């Protein structure tokens, strides 16, 4: 990933920039939030509260790998290996 820093807001902006070529804006936002929930355990509010926090290199690598797969049009459900269906998590 080519970002200026490991800050959450930079990572979100980078993901949104790259994914906006393939997905509608709302879906890009949802995918980004889903990745933070899956990789970091953060809900939407925690993501917003931690937007100036920095991620470690290993955490950044998780996002990088997921983004590469998304850019190849792989479904987010396959990448995260789970999906919520009617509030029931499926693996």
Buried (B, 14 or more C-beta within 10 A) or exposed (E): BEBEEBBBBBBBBBBBEBBEEEBEEEEBBBBBBBBBBBBBEBEEEBBEEBEEBEBEEEBBEBBBEBBEBBEEEEEBEEBBEEBEEEEEEEE
